[in-house]
Amino acid sequence: MPERILVTGATGQLGRVVLERLAGERVRALSRRRHTSNAADRNGGGRGGAKDPSGGGVDWVVGDLRTGRGINTALAGADVIVHCATDYRREVEAVRTLVEAARWTGMLPHLVYVSIVGVDRVPMGYYRAKLAAEELIAGSGLPYTILRATQFHSLVRTILAGAARLPVLAVPSWRFQPVDVRDVAGRLAELALGEPAGRAPDFGGPEVRPAADLARRLLAASGRSRRVVPFRLPGKLFGAYAAGGNLAPDHADGVITFAQYLAERADPASLRYR
C-alpha cells in the first residue's frame, strides 16, 4: 500500500503548495477549520473533513495542535507527517502535541519538519523556538527529517513593502536569500516520499542580495520611486544578520528569483500584490 501522508497547516501558504506537490499520493490534510466548498458539502465530511474538491483525492480533517483536539484521529494510520503548521507564540507546544500524539499511535511515523536557516545563529525569539522544536523532534524517538529554508519571498516583500510607504525607504544593511514557497514545497514533498534523513541539507533561494537591492526591485515592480537608505544598528540581532547568519549560500537550490516572484504579482498602480 502507498504511504498515507498527513500534512499539517494544509490551508497555509506552504501547506497548500505541498498538497499540490503530493498530488497522486494518499494524503490527509489537517486544518483548524472545516474545509468547505460546494464539492465538500456534497461529499459529506467524514472525520470532520471532505474529499478534496480539486479532485486530488485529499482527505480533509479538522484538528487543533494548540488544544490537541482531533489530532489523534488525524494521525490514525499516517506513515508520514509533513508539519507545515507554525505558531509564532507556541511553536514548541504545538510540536510537542504532535510528537506525543504520533508516539501514542505506536506506528512511529516519519516526521518532516520545516525550520529556518539560522535558527542556531540568529538570536530571535521565534528562531529560538524553532531550534527548540528541532531538538524536541530529534529526541522524540520518531524517524524524522528537518529541512531549514531561508526566508520566503512573501516575507521579504511584506517587510520591504511596509517600509516603502515612507518617503525614504530605510533598509537594514544586511543580505537576504529569499526562496519561493513553491521550491520549498517541492523539496518537502521529495523528503516526505524518501527515507528519514535527520537534518537535511539547508535549502536557500537562488540569489543572495543586499536588502537595498531587493527594495529597489520591489519599488521598480510597483512603479514607485523612493530613495533607499541602508542603515546599521548595534546589538547581537543586527550583528547576526549582518554576518550572514540567515543565509545558506552553499545551498542555493531554489529556482524562482525574487524578481520573477515580483513580476508574477506586481500591480503597477500600487504596492499591493495579487
SEFIZA-39442 format. One record per residue: x, y, z of N, C-alpha, C, CB in turn; residue number from 1. Coordinates in steps of 0.02 Angstrom, whole numbers, plus 50000, padded with zeros to 5 digits. Glycine has a CB too. Example, Ala and Ser with C-alpha at 12.3 -4.5 7.8 and 13.67 -1.06 7.14 Angstrom:
<atoms>
ATOM    nX    nY    nZ   caX   caY   caZ    cX    cY    cZ   cbX   cbY   cbZ  nr
ATOM 50660 49716 50390 50615 49775 50390 50660 49835 50390 50565 49776 50452   1
ATOM 50642 49888 50354 50684 49947 50357 50645 50002 50394 50704 49970 50286   2
</atoms>
This chain:
<atoms>
ATOM    nX    nY    nZ   caX   caY   caZ    cX    cY    cZ   cbX   cbY   cbZ  nr
ATOM 50042 49940 50000 50000 50000 50000 50044 50062 50000 49953 50000 50061   1
ATOM 50026 50114 49960 50062 50177 49964 50057 50207 50034 50036 50227 49912   2
ATOM 50106 50246 50053 50105 50276 50119 50051 50329 50124 50173 50305 50135   3
ATOM 50022 50334 50184 49974 50387 50199 50013 50446 50228 49919 50362 50248   4
ATOM 50006 50504 50197 50043 50563 50218 49995 50614 50248 50082 50594 50158   5
ATOM 50009 50637 50308 49971 50690 50340 50008 50755 50333 49958 50674 50415   6
ATOM 49975 50807 50308 50003 50874 50301 49968 50920 50351 49997 50901 50228   7
ATOM 50005 50947 50399 49976 50996 50445 49981 51066 50415 50011 50993 50515   8
ATOM 49940 51111 50439 49940 51179 50411 49923 51179 50338 50008 51211 50422   9
ATOM 49877 51136 50318 49864 51123 50247 49832 51181 50211 49821 51063 50240  10
ATOM 49804 51230 50248 49774 51288 50214 49821 51348 50213 49709 51308 50249  11
ATOM 49881 51341 50243 49929 51395 50243 49965 51402 50177 49979 51385 50298  12
ATOM 50006 51454 50170 50038 51467 50106 50085 51410 50086 50076 51532 50108  13
ATOM 50119 51379 50133 50163 51322 50117 50123 51258 50111 50217 51315 50170  14
ATOM 50079 51245 50158 50041 51183 50158 50001 51172 50095 49996 51180 50217  15
ATOM 49970 51226 50069 49930 51221 50008 49972 51195 49950 49899 51288 49990  16
ATOM 50034 51221 49944 50076 51201 49888 50104 51131 49898 50133 51252 49879  17
ATOM 50118 51113 49960 50141 51045 49974 50088 50995 49952 50156 51036 50049  18
ATOM 50024 51010 49964 49970 50966 49941 49973 50958 49865 49902 50994 49963  19
ATOM 49985 51013 49830 49990 51009 49757 50048 50965 49736 49999 51079 49727  20
ATOM 50104 50971 49770 50164 50933 49752 50156 50858 49768 50226 50960 49788  21
ATOM 50109 50843 49812 50097 50773 49831 50037 50744 49794 50086 50767 49906  22
ATOM 50016 50777 49741 49959 50752 49702 49972 50681 49679 49946 50798 49641  23
ATOM 49921 50639 49687 49927 50569 49668 49946 50524 49726 49977 50562 49614  24
ATOM 49968 50553 49782 49984 50514 49841 49923 50508 49886 50044 50545 49879  25
ATOM 49927 50465 49935 49873 50458 49984 49884 50510 50039 49870 50385 50015  26
ATOM 49849 50566 50033 49862 50624 50075 49801 50641 50118 49882 50684 50033  27
ATOM 49816 50655 50181 49766 50682 50227 49789 50752 50247 49756 50635 50291  28
ATOM 49743 50800 50246 49760 50870 50259 49727 50893 50324 49738 50915 50201  29
ATOM 49767 50920 50369 49743 50944 50433 49734 51019 50433 49791 50923 50490  30
ATOM 49677 51042 50456 49662 51113 50461 49624 51125 50526 49623 51139 50400  31
ATOM 49631 51185 50555 49594 51200 50616 49520 51209 50602 49621 51263 50649  32
ATOM 49504 51227 50541 49434 51238 50523 49412 51190 50469 49423 51311 50500  33
ATOM 49348 51177 50467 49320 51132 50417 49334 51158 50348 49244 51123 50428  34
ATOM 49359 51115 50304 49373 51133 50235 49307 51130 50197 49426 51085 50203  35
ATOM 49281 51188 50179 49214 51191 50148 49218 51216 50077 49168 51236 50189  36
ATOM 49173 51190 50037 49162 51213 49968 49099 51178 49945 49224 51196 49921  37
ATOM 49075 51195 49887 49015 51162 49862 49027 51087 49856 48995 51192 49794  38
ATOM 49085 51069 49829 49101 50998 49821 49106 50964 49889 49165 50989 49782  39
ATOM 49137 50999 49937 49145 50969 50003 49077 50959 50036 49189 51014 50047  40
ATOM 49033 51007 50028 48967 51000 50058 48930 50940 50029 48926 51064 50048  41
ATOM 48939 50928 49964 48905 50871 49933 48935 50805 49957 48910 50875 49858  42
ATOM 48999 50806 49972 49033 50744 49990 49024 50724 50063 49105 50750 49975  43
ATOM 48993 50766 50103 48986 50748 50173 49044 50774 50213 48979 50674 50181  44
ATOM 49081 50738 50245 49137 50766 50282 49173 50717 50323 49115 50820 50323  45
ATOM 49166 50652 50316 49198 50605 50359 49251 50634 50406 49228 50553 50319  46
ATOM 49254 50615 50467 49304 50638 50516 49308 50714 50517 49372 50609 50500  47
ATOM 49254 50748 50499 49254 50821 50503 49282 50853 50441 49292 50844 50562  48
ATOM 49298 50814 50390 49327 50843 50330 49289 50820 50269 49400 50823 50323  49
ATOM 49323 50822 50211 49291 50801 50149 49345 50787 50098 49243 50855 50123  50
ATOM 49326 50750 50047 49373 50739 49992 49388 50806 49958 49345 50689 49941  51
ATOM 49448 50813 49936 49471 50875 49906 49430 50891 49845 49545 50870 49888  52
ATOM 49398 50950 49841 49356 50968 49785 49395 50975 49720 49320 51032 49799  53
ATOM 49461 50982 49723 49500 50988 49662 49508 50922 49627 49568 51017 49678  54
ATOM 49485 50867 49659 49492 50802 49628 49558 50769 49644 49483 50808 49556  55
ATOM 49598 50798 49689 49663 50771 49704 49662 50713 49753 49707 50824 49730  56
ATOM 49604 50695 49779 49600 50639 49825 49624 50654 49894 49637 50583 49798  57
ATOM 49626 50718 49914 49649 50737 49981 49591 50728 50030 49675 50809 49982  58
ATOM 49604 50696 50085 49555 50685 50137 49565 50738 50191 49560 50613 50167  59
ATOM 49518 50784 50198 49525 50840 50245 49498 50821 50314 49488 50902 50219  60
ATOM 49536 50838 50365 49516 50826 50434 49525 50890 50474 49556 50767 50465  61
ATOM 49486 50895 50528 49490 50953 50571 49526 50935 50635 49419 50980 50587  62
ATOM 49573 50976 50656 49609 50966 50718 49647 51028 50737 49657 50906 50712  63
ATOM 49663 51034 50801 49696 51094 50826 49756 51074 50869 49646 51138 50867  64
ATOM 49816 51090 50845 49876 51073 50882 49884 51114 50946 49937 51083 50838  65
ATOM 49847 51169 50951 49851 51209 51013 49816 51175 51070 49821 51278 51001  66
ATOM 49762 51140 51055 49722 51107 51107 49729 51031 51106 49650 51127 51101  67
ATOM 49752 51004 51050 49755 50932 51042 49691 50902 51014 49771 50899 51107  68
ATOM 49640 50943 51007 49575 50917 50983 49581 50890 50911 49522 50973 50986  69
ATOM 49562 50828 50902 49560 50797 50836 49627 50771 50811 49533 50846 50788  70
ATOM 49681 50780 50849 49747 50762 50823 49756 50686 50821 49802 50794 50866  71
ATOM 49733 50650 50871 49739 50578 50870 49703 50548 50810 49711 50548 50935  72
ATOM 49644 50573 50796 49606 50549 50738 49642 50565 50673 49536 50580 50737  73
ATOM 49670 50626 50669 49706 50645 50608 49766 50601 50595 49727 50718 50613  74
ATOM 49800 50579 50649 49861 50539 50642 49848 50465 50630 49903 50548 50703  75
ATOM 49787 50443 50639 49771 50372 50633 49791 50346 50564 49697 50359 50646  76
ATOM 49836 50297 50563 49856 50267 50500 49908 50305 50461 49797 50257 50458  77
ATOM 49932 50362 50487 49980 50402 50449 50050 50371 50453 49981 50474 50476  78
ATOM 50082 50365 50396 50150 50340 50393 50201 50397 50393 50160 50297 50331  79
ATOM 50180 50455 50367 50223 50514 50361 50184 50575 50383 50249 50522 50288  80
ATOM 50216 50621 50418 50186 50685 50436 50230 50740 50408 50179 50692 50514  81
ATOM 50201 50785 50368 50237 50844 50345 50209 50902 50385 50229 50855 50267  82
ATOM 50249 50928 50431 50224 50978 50478 50237 51049 50451 50258 50970 50548  83
ATOM 50185 51076 50418 50189 51143 50389 50157 51196 50432 50158 51144 50321  84
ATOM 50119 51175 50482 50087 51223 50528 50140 51257 50569 50034 51188 50573  85
ATOM 50128 51320 50586 50175 51355 50629 50136 51399 50677 50225 51398 50587  86
ATOM 50165 51412 50734 50132 51452 50785 50185 51498 50817 50097 51407 50840  87
ATOM 50182 51561 50801 50234 51607 50823 50239 51613 50899 50222 51676 50794  88
ATOM 50185 51598 50934 50185 51603 51007 50196 51537 51041 50121 51634 51030  89
ATOM 50173 51482 51010 50175 51417 51044 50203 51363 50998 50104 51397 51068  90
ATOM 50257 51378 50964 50286 51330 50917 50305 51265 50951 50347 51361 50883  91
ATOM 50341 51269 51006 50365 51209 51040 50307 51168 51067 50413 51226 51096  92
ATOM 50257 51201 51095 50200 51166 51123 50162 51129 51069 50154 51216 51160  93
ATOM 50154 51161 51011 50119 51128 50956 50157 51067 50931 50107 51178 50898  94
ATOM 50223 51073 50925 50263 51016 50903 50260 50960 50955 50336 51038 50891  95
ATOM 50262 50978 51019 50258 50927 51071 50191 50889 51067 50267 50959 51141  96
ATOM 50137 50925 51055 50072 50893 51048 50073 50843 50990 50017 50945 51036  97
ATOM 50103 50863 50934 50106 50820 50876 50150 50759 50889 50133 50859 50816  98
ATOM 50207 50770 50920 50253 50714 50934 50222 50664 50982 50319 50741 50963  99
ATOM 50191 50689 51034 50161 50643 51084 50104 50603 51053 50136 50682 51144 100
ATOM 50064 50636 51011 50009 50600 50978 50037 50549 50929 49963 50650 50942 101
ATOM 50091 50566 50894 50121 50519 50846 50149 50458 50882 50177 50554 50806 102
ATOM 50181 50469 50939 50207 50412 50977 50150 50369 51005 50252 50436 51034 103
ATOM 50095 50401 51022 50038 50365 51050 50008 50316 51000 49983 50414 51074 104
ATOM 50013 50332 50935 49986 50287 50884 50023 50220 50882 49988 50320 50816 105
ATOM 50086 50220 50904 50126 50159 50902 50155 50144 50834 50084 50102 50924 106
ATOM 50141 50186 50784 50166 50173 50716 50233 50207 50701 50115 50196 50665 107
ATOM 50252 50255 50744 50314 50292 50734 50320 50320 50663 50374 50248 50750 108
ATOM 50275 50365 50644 50277 50394 50577 50338 50438 50566 50214 50433 50563 109
ATOM 50358 50444 50504 50414 50487 50484 50390 50559 50488 50439 50469 50411 110
ATOM 50422 50600 50529 50402 50669 50539 50449 50715 50500 50402 50688 50614 111
ATOM 50421 50753 50453 50458 50801 50413 50441 50871 50438 50442 50794 50336 112
ATOM 50492 50907 50461 50481 50972 50493 50518 51026 50454 50505 50971 50566 113
ATOM 50483 51081 50439 50515 51136 50404 50535 51189 50455 50467 51167 50350 114
ATOM 50600 51205 50455 50628 51254 50501 50658 51311 50460 50681 51221 50548 115
ATOM 50701 51351 50492 50727 51411 50460 50803 51412 50464 50697 51474 50494 116
ATOM 50835 51429 50410 50908 51437 50410 50927 51491 50461 50934 51454 50338 117
ATOM 50973 51476 50504 50997 51525 50552 50966 51520 50621 50986 51592 50526 118
ATOM 50924 51470 50634 50893 51465 50700 50944 51455 50755 50842 51408 50701 119
ATOM 51003 51430 50737 51056 51421 50786 51107 51477 50785 51091 51355 50774 120
ATOM 51095 51529 50744 51142 51584 50738 51112 51653 50750 51173 51583 50670 121
ATOM 51047 51659 50740 51013 51724 50746 50974 51726 50812 50966 51737 50685 122
ATOM 50992 51771 50858 50959 51772 50924 50891 51807 50924 51004 51807 50974 123
ATOM 50843 51774 50894 50774 51799 50890 50729 51749 50925 50752 51810 50816 124
ATOM 50677 51774 50959 50634 51730 50998 50603 51673 50958 50581 51770 51029 125
ATOM 50576 51689 50900 50544 51638 50859 50595 51587 50834 50507 51669 50799 126
ATOM 50655 51611 50818 50708 51566 50795 50728 51518 50852 50769 51606 50771 127
ATOM 50732 51544 50912 50748 51501 50969 50695 51447 50978 50755 51543 51034 128
ATOM 50632 51466 50967 50577 51417 50973 50583 51364 50919 50509 51452 50969 129
ATOM 50600 51383 50858 50608 51335 50804 50666 51287 50819 50620 51371 50736 130
ATOM 50720 51313 50847 50777 51271 50866 50757 51222 50921 50836 51313 50888 131
ATOM 50719 51246 50970 50696 51202 51024 50650 51148 50996 50660 51242 51079 132
ATOM 50609 51165 50948 50565 51116 50916 50606 51064 50878 50515 51151 50868 133
ATOM 50659 51086 50844 50703 51038 50811 50732 50988 50861 50760 51075 50774 134
ATOM 50755 51014 50917 50786 50971 50968 50735 50923 50998 50817 51013 51024 135
ATOM 50673 50946 51006 50620 50903 51030 50607 50845 50982 50555 50943 51041 136
ATOM 50605 50861 50918 50594 50809 50867 50651 50760 50865 50584 50841 50798 137
ATOM 50713 50786 50867 50772 50743 50864 50775 50694 50922 50835 50785 50862 138
ATOM 50749 50715 50980 50750 50671 51038 50686 50633 51050 50765 50712 51098 139
ATOM 50640 50635 51002 50574 50606 51011 50571 50530 51003 50526 50637 50964 140
ATOM 50621 50502 50969 50618 50431 50953 50583 50417 50887 50583 50394 51008 141
ATOM 50554 50469 50856 50522 50461 50791 50574 50466 50736 50467 50513 50782 142
ATOM 50565 50430 50681 50607 50443 50623 50590 50513 50597 50597 50388 50567 143
ATOM 50640 50553 50579 50625 50622 50563 50671 50650 50509 50630 50665 50626 144
ATOM 50648 50704 50479 50687 50744 50432 50673 50817 50448 50670 50727 50357 145
ATOM 50725 50856 50457 50718 50928 50469 50748 50965 50411 50752 50949 50536 146
ATOM 50709 51008 50379 50732 51050 50324 50731 51122 50346 50689 51039 50261 147
ATOM 50789 51154 50346 50793 51226 50359 50793 51263 50292 50856 51244 50401 148
ATOM 50749 51312 50285 50744 51352 50224 50757 51425 50241 50676 51343 50190 149
ATOM 50779 51463 50192 50787 51535 50201 50719 51568 50197 50835 51564 50147 150
ATOM 50717 51634 50207 50654 51671 50210 50616 51667 50144 50668 51745 50229 151
ATOM 50550 51660 50149 50508 51659 50089 50508 51727 50055 50436 51637 50107 152
ATOM 50498 51727 49990 50490 51789 49952 50436 51833 49984 50472 51774 49879 153
ATOM 50381 51803 50004 50324 51841 50029 50341 51879 50093 50265 51795 50042 154
ATOM 50383 51849 50136 50402 51883 50198 50447 51943 50182 50439 51834 50245 155
ATOM 50496 51933 50139 50540 51988 50121 50500 52044 50088 50596 51964 50074 156
ATOM 50454 52026 50044 50412 52076 50011 50370 52115 50061 50366 52043 49960 157
ATOM 50341 52080 50109 50300 52113 50160 50340 52163 50201 50267 52061 50205 158
ATOM 50400 52142 50221 50443 52186 50261 50460 52249 50222 50507 52149 50283 159
ATOM 50482 52240 50160 50504 52297 50120 50445 52340 50097 50543 52272 50059 160
ATOM 50388 52310 50082 50331 52349 50060 50305 52394 50115 50274 52303 50036 161
ATOM 50308 52371 50178 50287 52414 50233 50332 52475 50239 50287 52375 50298 162
ATOM 50398 52464 50233 50445 52520 50238 50438 52566 50178 50516 52494 50243 163
ATOM 50417 52541 50121 50414 52581 50059 50358 52631 50060 50406 52535 49999 164
ATOM 50315 52629 50109 50261 52678 50113 50286 52745 50140 50204 52652 50157 165
ATOM 50346 52746 50167 50376 52808 50193 50413 52845 50137 50424 52793 50251 166
ATOM 50424 52910 50146 50458 52949 50093 50527 52922 50076 50463 53021 50114 167
ATOM 50564 52898 50127 50629 52868 50117 50626 52796 50140 50685 52908 50156 168
ATOM 50650 52751 50098 50647 52680 50115 50711 52660 50150 50636 52636 50050 169
ATOM 50707 52654 50216 50765 52635 50256 50766 52559 50264 50765 52670 50326 170
ATOM 50821 52528 50245 50826 52455 50249 50889 52436 50287 50826 52424 50178 171
ATOM 50889 52380 50322 50950 52359 50358 51005 52341 50309 50934 52299 50404 172
ATOM 51066 52352 50329 51123 52339 50285 51145 52267 50291 51181 52387 50302 173
ATOM 51098 52221 50282 51116 52151 50279 51087 52120 50215 51090 52114 50341 174
ATOM 51099 52057 50206 51079 52023 50145 51024 51971 50159 51140 51989 50112 175
ATOM 50985 51958 50108 50934 51906 50110 50947 51856 50054 50863 51936 50104 176
ATOM 50920 51797 50063 50923 51745 50011 50852 51717 50003 50974 51688 50030 177
ATOM 50805 51759 49980 50735 51738 49980 50723 51678 49934 50691 51795 49958 178
ATOM 50677 51635 49956 50662 51574 49920 50587 51571 49907 50686 51511 49959 179
ATOM 50569 51541 49852 50498 51536 49835 50466 51477 49870 50490 51529 49759 180
ATOM 50405 51487 49894 50370 51435 49931 50360 51373 49887 50302 51461 49956 181
ATOM 50354 51383 49821 50345 51325 49777 50407 51281 49775 50327 51349 49706 182
ATOM 50465 51313 49777 50528 51275 49777 50534 51235 49842 50588 51321 49769 183
ATOM 50518 51267 49899 50523 51233 49964 50472 51176 49967 50511 51283 50022 184
ATOM 50412 51188 49942 50360 51135 49943 50382 51075 49903 50294 51163 49916 185
ATOM 50415 51087 49846 50439 51031 49806 50491 50989 49843 50469 51057 49742 186
ATOM 50536 51023 49879 50586 50986 49917 50553 50948 49975 50640 51035 49945 187
ATOM 50505 50978 50009 50471 50943 50063 50435 50881 50038 50421 50990 50098 188
ATOM 50405 50886 49979 50371 50828 49951 50421 50772 49936 50334 50847 49887 189
ATOM 50479 50790 49910 50532 50740 49897 50553 50706 49962 50592 50773 49863 190
ATOM 50563 50746 50014 50585 50718 50078 50531 50674 50109 50602 50775 50127 191
ATOM 50468 50694 50100 50414 50654 50128 50409 50585 50095 50347 50691 50120 192
ATOM 50427 50581 50032 50423 50518 49996 50487 50477 50001 50408 50531 49923 193
ATOM 50538 50505 50035 50601 50471 50043 50610 50444 50114 50658 50518 50027 194
ATOM 50670 50420 50126 50686 50392 50192 50702 50449 50241 50746 50343 50188 195
ATOM 50691 50440 50306 50709 50491 50354 50783 50510 50347 50695 50467 50426 196
ATOM 50797 50575 50347 50865 50599 50334 50896 50635 50394 50864 50646 50275 197
ATOM 50859 50640 50450 50884 50679 50506 50886 50752 50486 50955 50654 50528 198
ATOM 50942 50784 50495 50950 50854 50473 50967 50853 50398 51005 50891 50515 199
ATOM 50920 50872 50357 50932 50875 50284 50974 50937 50267 50865 50876 50246 200
ATOM 51007 50937 50210 51043 50998 50189 50997 51058 50187 51076 50987 50120 201
ATOM 51023 51116 50205 50983 51177 50203 50958 51190 50132 51024 51237 50229 202
ATOM 50907 51232 50128 50877 51248 50063 50870 51324 50058 50808 51212 50053 203
ATOM 50906 51353 50010 50905 51426 50003 50881 51447 49935 50973 51454 50016 204
ATOM 50864 51511 49930 50845 51540 49867 50904 51544 49819 50815 51609 49877 205
ATOM 50890 51558 49755 50944 51556 49705 50993 51614 49708 50914 51555 49637 206
ATOM 50975 51668 49744 51018 51727 49745 51025 51755 49815 50990 51781 49698 207
ATOM 51085 51777 49832 51097 51815 49893 51104 51888 49873 51161 51790 49932 208
ATOM 51059 51931 49899 51058 52001 49879 51054 52047 49939 50998 52014 49832 209
ATOM 51087 52106 49936 51078 52155 49989 51005 52176 49993 51122 52217 49976 210
ATOM 50983 52191 50053 50913 52213 50063 50898 52275 50020 50900 52228 50137 211
ATOM 50947 52319 50013 50936 52380 49972 50921 52362 49899 50998 52426 49976 212
ATOM 50955 52311 49873 50944 52290 49804 50874 52261 49797 50997 52239 49782 213
ATOM 50853 52220 49845 50786 52191 49843 50733 52246 49849 50777 52140 49900 214
ATOM 50747 52296 49889 50699 52352 49897 50691 52389 49831 50723 52400 49952 215
ATOM 50746 52400 49796 50742 52435 49731 50703 52394 49681 50813 52450 49704 216
ATOM 50710 52329 49683 50672 52286 49638 50597 52289 49654 50697 52214 49642 217
ATOM 50581 52292 49718 50512 52298 49738 50482 52364 49714 50505 52292 49815 218
ATOM 50519 52417 49723 50495 52483 49700 50486 52484 49625 50544 52538 49722 219
ATOM 50532 52456 49588 50527 52455 49515 50467 52414 49492 50591 52426 49484 220
ATOM 50455 52358 49526 50399 52315 49508 50332 52349 49521 50402 52250 49545 221
ATOM 50330 52394 49570 50267 52426 49589 50261 52496 49558 50261 52431 49664 222
ATOM 50310 52517 49519 50306 52582 49487 50316 52640 49534 50241 52589 49453 223
ATOM 50350 52628 49590 50362 52681 49639 50434 52704 49636 50345 52656 49709 224
ATOM 50445 52764 49659 50513 52792 49664 50525 52815 49735 50523 52850 49613 225
ATOM 50576 52788 49766 50594 52807 49834 50671 52806 49839 50562 52759 49886 226
ATOM 50696 52848 49882 50767 52844 49899 50776 52786 49948 50793 52911 49930 227
ATOM 50823 52742 49933 50836 52684 49975 50900 52697 50016 50844 52619 49932 228
ATOM 50893 52693 50082 50949 52710 50126 50963 52651 50172 50933 52774 50167 229
ATOM 51020 52617 50164 51038 52563 50211 51058 52593 50278 51096 52521 50182 230
ATOM 51043 52556 50333 51062 52579 50399 51091 52522 50439 51002 52610 50436 231
ATOM 51128 52539 50491 51156 52490 50538 51132 52506 50608 51233 52490 50534 232
ATOM 51126 52454 50649 51108 52462 50719 51155 52420 50761 51034 52443 50731 233
ATOM 51166 52440 50824 51206 52397 50868 51164 52338 50893 51232 52439 50929 234
ATOM 51197 52290 50921 51162 52234 50952 51176 52168 50918 51088 52247 50951 235
ATOM 51164 52114 50956 51178 52047 50932 51133 52026 50874 51171 51997 50989 236
ATOM 51070 52046 50876 51024 52025 50823 51046 52055 50756 50952 52047 50839 237
ATOM 51057 52120 50755 51078 52152 50693 51145 52124 50670 51083 52228 50703 238
ATOM 51190 52112 50718 51255 52085 50700 51251 52016 50670 51299 52084 50761 239
ATOM 51205 51974 50695 51198 51906 50668 51174 51907 50596 51150 51866 50711 240
ATOM 51127 51952 50582 51104 51958 50512 51159 51988 50469 51041 52003 50509 241
ATOM 51193 52038 50494 51246 52070 50455 51302 52021 50438 51275 52130 50493 242
ATOM 51312 51972 50482 51364 51921 50471 51340 51865 50425 51386 51892 50537 243
ATOM 51278 51868 50403 51251 51816 50358 51224 51756 50393 51304 51795 50312 244
ATOM 51203 51763 50456 51176 51707 50493 51112 51679 50464 51165 51726 50563 245
ATOM 51078 51717 50422 51015 51696 50392 51024 51667 50323 50967 51755 50389 246
ATOM 51086 51656 50301 51100 51637 50232 51124 51564 50228 51151 51683 50202 247
ATOM 51114 51535 50169 51140 51468 50153 51169 51470 50083 51085 51413 50159 248
ATOM 51223 51509 50072 51249 51518 50004 51273 51454 49970 51305 51567 50006 249
ATOM 51291 51404 50009 51313 51341 49980 51254 51296 49961 51358 51304 50029 250
ATOM 51194 51319 49976 51134 51279 49961 51083 51322 49925 51103 51249 50026 251
ATOM 51104 51355 49872 51060 51399 49833 51021 51355 49783 51100 51455 49796 252
ATOM 50978 51313 49810 50944 51263 49769 50878 51286 49739 50931 51202 49810 253
ATOM 50852 51342 49764 50790 51368 49736 50800 51390 49664 50763 51425 49779 254
ATOM 50745 51396 49628 50748 51414 49557 50717 51482 49544 50713 51361 49515 255
ATOM 50663 51497 49578 50625 51558 49564 50655 51617 49602 50550 51549 49584 256
ATOM 50676 51668 49566 50709 51726 49596 50657 51775 49624 50754 51762 49546 257
ATOM 50681 51822 49665 50637 51873 49693 50607 51916 49637 50675 51918 49743 258
ATOM 50647 51932 49587 50623 51972 49530 50567 51935 49493 50680 51988 49482 259
ATOM 50575 51870 49483 50523 51831 49450 50459 51829 49492 50547 51760 49436 260
ATOM 50468 51820 49556 50411 51820 49602 50373 51886 49598 50434 51808 49674 261
ATOM 50409 51942 49600 50377 52007 49595 50342 52017 49528 50428 52063 49606 262
ATOM 50373 51995 49475 50343 52004 49408 50277 51967 49402 50392 51979 49355 263
ATOM 50270 51912 49438 50208 51874 49436 50151 51909 49472 50219 51805 49466 264
ATOM 50168 51951 49521 50117 51978 49566 50109 52053 49565 50133 51957 49634 265
ATOM 50154 52089 49534 50153 52162 49540 50092 52193 49509 50215 52192 49508 266
ATOM 50065 52241 49544 50012 52285 49519 50044 52354 49511 49949 52287 49567 267
ATOM 50056 52376 49449 50092 52439 49438 50059 52499 49473 50097 52453 49365 268
ATOM 49996 52495 49491 49961 52552 49519 49972 52559 49594 49888 52547 49505 269
ATOM 50001 52510 49625 50007 52513 49698 50060 52465 49722 49940 52497 49732 270
ATOM 50069 52463 49788 50115 52415 49818 50078 52353 49840 50152 52446 49877 271
ATOM 50016 52344 49818 49979 52284 49834 49995 52231 49781 49903 52299 49838 272
ATOM 49994 52169 49803 50010 52114 49758 49955 52063 49759 50077 52081 49776 273
ATOM 49945 52033 49702 49894 51981 49698 49919 51919 49735 49877 51965 49624 274
</atoms>
